[in-house]
């Protein structure tokens, strides 16, 4: 449904720099999911309760509820949290967002 979100952890391996969080947002109930990523080991990543997510390539809708191994040996996804998003941005889409969960 429009406004649904899923926060997932994409795990490749222990101490793997590719590990990251993915935020999937259902903007309209029909299109691919708006997708945002946070790489906690990236240079400049903050280690507090606020995470900076960067826009990523849109993902198929299946990822809103997907948990398990990703095809072609591309790690595993684990759902951490799901709920509703309330978009309070005053302007159009930006290349990063600040998320408080």
C-alpha atoms as an extended CHARMM CRD file, in Angstrom:
* protein
*
       101  EXT
         1         1  UNK       CA              0.0000000000        0.0000000000        0.0000000000  PROA      1               0.0000000000
         2         2  UNK       CA              1.1670000000        3.5540000000       -0.5640000000  PROA      2               0.0000000000
         3         3  UNK       CA              3.2620000000        4.7880000000        2.3320000000  PROA      3               0.0000000000
         4         4  UNK       CA              4.4390000000        1.3510000000        3.4710000000  PROA      4               0.0000000000
         5         5  UNK       CA              8.1350000000        0.9510000000        4.1910000000  PROA      5               0.0000000000
         6         6  UNK       CA             10.5310000000       -1.8450000000        5.0160000000  PROA      6               0.0000000000
         7         7  UNK       CA             13.9590000000       -1.3980000000        6.5810000000  PROA      7               0.0000000000
         8         8  UNK       CA             16.1900000000       -4.3750000000        5.7770000000  PROA      8               0.0000000000
         9         9  UNK       CA             19.7900000000       -5.3450000000        6.4380000000  PROA      9               0.0000000000
        10        10  UNK       CA             21.6690000000       -6.6410000000        3.3830000000  PROA      10              0.0000000000
        11        11  UNK       CA             24.3820000000       -8.9510000000        4.7290000000  PROA      11              0.0000000000
        12        12  UNK       CA             27.2390000000      -10.3580000000        2.6610000000  PROA      12              0.0000000000
        13        13  UNK       CA             29.5950000000      -11.5570000000        5.4120000000  PROA      13              0.0000000000
        14        14  UNK       CA             31.2900000000      -10.5910000000        8.6640000000  PROA      14              0.0000000000
        15        15  UNK       CA             33.3540000000       -7.3990000000        8.2420000000  PROA      15              0.0000000000
        16        16  UNK       CA             32.3050000000       -7.1280000000        4.5810000000  PROA      16              0.0000000000
        17        17  UNK       CA             32.2490000000       -3.5160000000        3.3790000000  PROA      17              0.0000000000
        18        18  UNK       CA             29.2660000000       -4.3310000000        1.1360000000  PROA      18              0.0000000000
        19        19  UNK       CA             26.9670000000       -4.8670000000        4.1590000000  PROA      19              0.0000000000
        20        20  UNK       CA             24.3520000000       -2.1150000000        4.2780000000  PROA      20              0.0000000000
        21        21  UNK       CA             20.8440000000       -1.1310000000        5.3370000000  PROA      21              0.0000000000
        22        22  UNK       CA             18.1420000000       -0.6990000000        2.7040000000  PROA      22              0.0000000000
        23        23  UNK       CA             15.0050000000        1.3590000000        3.0890000000  PROA      23              0.0000000000
        24        24  UNK       CA             12.2440000000        0.4100000000        0.6370000000  PROA      24              0.0000000000
        25        25  UNK       CA              9.3340000000        2.8520000000        0.2820000000  PROA      25              0.0000000000
        26        26  UNK       CA              6.0830000000        2.1980000000       -1.5590000000  PROA      26              0.0000000000
        27        27  UNK       CA              5.2640000000        5.6020000000       -3.0170000000  PROA      27              0.0000000000
        28        28  UNK       CA              2.0780000000        4.8160000000       -4.9280000000  PROA      28              0.0000000000
        29        29  UNK       CA              1.0340000000        1.1780000000       -4.5040000000  PROA      29              0.0000000000
        30        30  UNK       CA              1.9990000000        0.2260000000       -8.0580000000  PROA      30              0.0000000000
        31        31  UNK       CA              5.4910000000        1.3730000000       -9.1020000000  PROA      31              0.0000000000
        32        32  UNK       CA              8.8740000000       -0.0970000000       -8.1890000000  PROA      32              0.0000000000
        33        33  UNK       CA              9.9550000000        0.7310000000       -4.6560000000  PROA      33              0.0000000000
        34        34  UNK       CA             11.8950000000        3.9090000000       -3.9730000000  PROA      34              0.0000000000
        35        35  UNK       CA             15.0940000000        2.5580000000       -2.4510000000  PROA      35              0.0000000000
        36        36  UNK       CA             17.6280000000        4.1860000000       -0.1480000000  PROA      36              0.0000000000
        37        37  UNK       CA             20.8500000000        2.7150000000        1.2840000000  PROA      37              0.0000000000
        38        38  UNK       CA             23.0270000000        3.3730000000        4.3220000000  PROA      38              0.0000000000
        39        39  UNK       CA             26.5190000000        1.8920000000        4.4640000000  PROA      39              0.0000000000
        40        40  UNK       CA             27.5860000000        1.9970000000        8.1370000000  PROA      40              0.0000000000
        41        41  UNK       CA             31.2600000000        1.3480000000        7.3120000000  PROA      41              0.0000000000
        42        42  UNK       CA             31.4550000000        4.0980000000        4.6700000000  PROA      42              0.0000000000
        43        43  UNK       CA             33.7210000000        7.0660000000        5.2740000000  PROA      43              0.0000000000
        44        44  UNK       CA             31.8290000000        9.8070000000        7.0640000000  PROA      44              0.0000000000
        45        45  UNK       CA             29.0030000000        7.5420000000        8.2740000000  PROA      45              0.0000000000
        46        46  UNK       CA             27.5590000000        8.8470000000       11.5110000000  PROA      46              0.0000000000
        47        47  UNK       CA             27.3470000000        6.5020000000       14.4590000000  PROA      47              0.0000000000
        48        48  UNK       CA             24.3760000000        7.9470000000       16.2640000000  PROA      48              0.0000000000
        49        49  UNK       CA             20.6050000000        7.4700000000       16.0410000000  PROA      49              0.0000000000
        50        50  UNK       CA             20.4040000000        9.4010000000       12.7560000000  PROA      50              0.0000000000
        51        51  UNK       CA             21.4940000000        7.6480000000        9.6000000000  PROA      51              0.0000000000
        52        52  UNK       CA             22.0190000000        9.2870000000        6.2370000000  PROA      52              0.0000000000
        53        53  UNK       CA             20.5530000000        7.2140000000        3.4170000000  PROA      53              0.0000000000
        54        54  UNK       CA             21.5200000000        7.7090000000       -0.2200000000  PROA      54              0.0000000000
        55        55  UNK       CA             19.1230000000        7.1080000000       -3.0980000000  PROA      55              0.0000000000
        56        56  UNK       CA             19.6900000000        3.7520000000       -4.8180000000  PROA      56              0.0000000000
        57        57  UNK       CA             18.2310000000        2.0720000000       -7.8810000000  PROA      57              0.0000000000
        58        58  UNK       CA             14.5040000000        1.3110000000       -7.5020000000  PROA      58              0.0000000000
        59        59  UNK       CA             13.7570000000       -2.2770000000       -6.4720000000  PROA      59              0.0000000000
        60        60  UNK       CA             10.9530000000       -4.6440000000       -7.3870000000  PROA      60              0.0000000000
        61        61  UNK       CA              7.9170000000       -4.6070000000       -5.1020000000  PROA      61              0.0000000000
        62        62  UNK       CA              8.7100000000       -8.0780000000       -3.7720000000  PROA      62              0.0000000000
        63        63  UNK       CA             11.4220000000       -6.5160000000       -1.5660000000  PROA      63              0.0000000000
        64        64  UNK       CA              8.7970000000       -4.8460000000        0.6160000000  PROA      64              0.0000000000
        65        65  UNK       CA              8.2700000000       -8.2340000000        2.2780000000  PROA      65              0.0000000000
        66        66  UNK       CA             11.3470000000      -10.2140000000        1.2390000000  PROA      66              0.0000000000
        67        67  UNK       CA             13.6840000000      -11.8730000000        3.7150000000  PROA      67              0.0000000000
        68        68  UNK       CA             16.2660000000      -14.5340000000        2.8510000000  PROA      68              0.0000000000
        69        69  UNK       CA             19.0360000000      -15.2390000000        0.3450000000  PROA      69              0.0000000000
        70        70  UNK       CA             19.2890000000      -12.9460000000       -2.6840000000  PROA      70              0.0000000000
        71        71  UNK       CA             19.6680000000      -14.7090000000       -6.0370000000  PROA      71              0.0000000000
        72        72  UNK       CA             23.0530000000      -15.2270000000       -7.6970000000  PROA      72              0.0000000000
        73        73  UNK       CA             24.8970000000      -15.4090000000       -4.3600000000  PROA      73              0.0000000000
        74        74  UNK       CA             24.3310000000      -11.6920000000       -3.5870000000  PROA      74              0.0000000000
        75        75  UNK       CA             24.0380000000      -11.9690000000        0.1720000000  PROA      75              0.0000000000
        76        76  UNK       CA             20.9720000000      -12.1930000000        2.4070000000  PROA      76              0.0000000000
        77        77  UNK       CA             18.2620000000       -9.7360000000        3.3740000000  PROA      77              0.0000000000
        78        78  UNK       CA             16.7510000000       -9.5590000000        6.8420000000  PROA      78              0.0000000000
        79        79  UNK       CA             13.7280000000       -7.3860000000        7.5860000000  PROA      79              0.0000000000
        80        80  UNK       CA             14.3800000000       -5.1930000000       10.6180000000  PROA      80              0.0000000000
        81        81  UNK       CA             11.2910000000       -2.9950000000       10.7040000000  PROA      81              0.0000000000
        82        82  UNK       CA              8.1400000000       -2.2750000000        8.7140000000  PROA      82              0.0000000000
        83        83  UNK       CA              5.5250000000        0.4370000000        8.9520000000  PROA      83              0.0000000000
        84        84  UNK       CA              4.1490000000        3.6160000000        7.3900000000  PROA      84              0.0000000000
        85        85  UNK       CA              6.1580000000        6.5720000000        6.1130000000  PROA      85              0.0000000000
        86        86  UNK       CA              4.9330000000       10.1300000000        6.4460000000  PROA      86              0.0000000000
        87        87  UNK       CA              6.7940000000       12.2350000000        3.8760000000  PROA      87              0.0000000000
        88        88  UNK       CA              7.3020000000       15.7150000000        5.2910000000  PROA      88              0.0000000000
        89        89  UNK       CA              9.7030000000       17.0180000000        2.6470000000  PROA      89              0.0000000000
        90        90  UNK       CA              8.8370000000       20.4790000000        1.4110000000  PROA      90              0.0000000000
        91        91  UNK       CA             10.5770000000       20.0810000000       -1.9450000000  PROA      91              0.0000000000
        92        92  UNK       CA             10.8780000000       17.3710000000       -4.5920000000  PROA      92              0.0000000000
        93        93  UNK       CA             13.0000000000       14.2390000000       -4.3450000000  PROA      93              0.0000000000
        94        94  UNK       CA             16.5780000000       14.7070000000       -3.1530000000  PROA      94              0.0000000000
        95        95  UNK       CA             19.6040000000       12.4440000000       -3.3240000000  PROA      95              0.0000000000
        96        96  UNK       CA             19.6310000000       11.8190000000        0.4300000000  PROA      96              0.0000000000
        97        97  UNK       CA             17.2090000000       11.7080000000        3.3160000000  PROA      97              0.0000000000
        98        98  UNK       CA             17.5350000000       11.6330000000        7.0850000000  PROA      98              0.0000000000
        99        99  UNK       CA             15.5650000000        8.8540000000        8.7730000000  PROA      99              0.0000000000
       100       100  UNK       CA             14.6450000000        8.5730000000       12.4340000000  PROA      100             0.0000000000
       101       101  UNK       CA             13.1870000000        5.2230000000       13.4800000000  PROA      101             0.0000000000
